[in-house]
Amino acid sequence: MTSERHTRSIAGTLFGDKPRMVEVEGILMEAELAAHMLFVRNNDKPGFIGNLGRTMGEAGINIATLHLGRSAPGGDAICLISVDQQLTDDILECVRAIPNVTQARSLRF
């Protein structure tokens, strides 16, 4: 998909009868789709996963699955998380405030 500001790409496959993402914007990963998901783009730096888990836990959000991919060590990274409930704008703002997070969006499938 191309817009005035960005070109976005995603690749997927079917595993049995379940769709899976296998590449997001050139970053390899494997992630099942879920009703409620969190998409996070971040710089691949130590402490990100712990900070994200703490932020989600403090907000009362249960993480069902967590999938990671990165372009290179220390480079651009993507995290796809399935959660048990819809994410509010307040929770997304808390995620965006985590050091090294460059983007956070709620996804629904």
C-alpha positions in Angstrom: 0.0 0.0 0.0 1.4 3.4 -0.9 0.2 6.8 0.4 1.6 10.3 0.0 3.9 9.7 3.0 4.6 6.0 3.2 4.8 2.7 1.4 3.6 -0.2 3.6 3.8 -3.9 2.8 2.7 -7.0 4.5 2.9 -10.7 3.5 0.9 -13.5 4.8 0.1 -17.2 4.4 -2.4 -19.8 5.6 -1.3 -22.4 8.0 -4.0 -24.9 7.8 -7.1 -22.6 7.9 -5.4 -19.9 10.1 -4.0 -16.8 8.4 -0.6 -15.6 9.6 1.5 -12.6 8.9 5.0 -13.6 7.8 6.5 -10.2 6.9 5.7 -6.7 7.8 7.5 -3.9 5.9 10.4 -6.1 5.1 10.8 -7.5 8.6 10.4 -11.2 8.9 8.2 -12.5 11.6 5.4 -15.0 12.1 2.2 -13.9 13.8 -1.3 -15.3 14.1 -4.1 -12.8 13.7 -6.4 -12.1 16.7 -9.5 -10.0 17.3 -7.5 -7.4 19.3 -3.8 -6.7 18.6 -1.2 -4.1 19.3 1.3 -3.1 16.6 4.5 -1.5 17.9 7.4 -0.2 15.9 10.5 0.5 18.0 14.2 0.7 18.0 15.7 -2.7 18.9 17.3 -1.8 22.3 17.6 -3.6 25.6 14.7 -3.1 28.0 11.9 -2.7 25.5 10.2 -6.0 26.2 10.3 -5.5 29.9 9.0 -2.0 29.7 6.2 -3.0 27.4 5.2 -5.9 29.6 5.2 -3.7 32.7 3.1 -1.0 30.9 0.5 -3.6 29.7 0.4 -5.2 33.2 -0.1 -1.9 35.0 -3.0 -1.2 32.6 -4.6 -4.5 33.3 -4.1 -5.8 29.8 -3.3 -9.5 29.4 -0.9 -10.5 26.6 -2.0 -13.6 24.8 0.8 -13.8 22.3 3.8 -11.7 21.5 5.7 -11.8 18.1 8.9 -9.9 17.4 10.9 -9.2 14.3 13.8 -6.8 13.5 15.7 -5.5 10.5 19.1 -6.0 12.2 20.5 -6.0 15.7 19.9 -2.5 17.2 17.8 -1.5 14.1 14.1 -1.1 13.3 11.9 -3.6 15.1 8.2 -4.6 15.0 6.2 -6.2 17.8 2.8 -7.7 17.2 0.8 -8.6 20.4 -2.6 -10.2 20.7 -4.5 -9.1 23.8 -7.8 -10.1 25.4 -9.6 -6.8 25.1 -9.8 -3.7 23.0 -7.1 -1.1 23.7 -8.1 2.4 24.7 -6.4 5.6 23.6 -5.0 6.0 27.1 -3.2 2.7 26.9 -1.9 3.5 23.5 -0.5 6.8 24.8 1.3 4.9 27.6 2.8 2.5 25.1 3.9 5.4 22.9 5.7 6.9 26.0 7.9 3.8 26.4 11.6 4.6 25.5 12.5 3.7 21.9 8.8 3.3 20.7 8.3 5.1 17.5 4.7 4.0 16.7 1.9 2.1 18.5 -1.5 1.3 16.9 -4.4 -0.8 17.8 -5.4 -3.5 15.2 -8.7 -5.4 15.0 -9.4 -8.4 12.9 
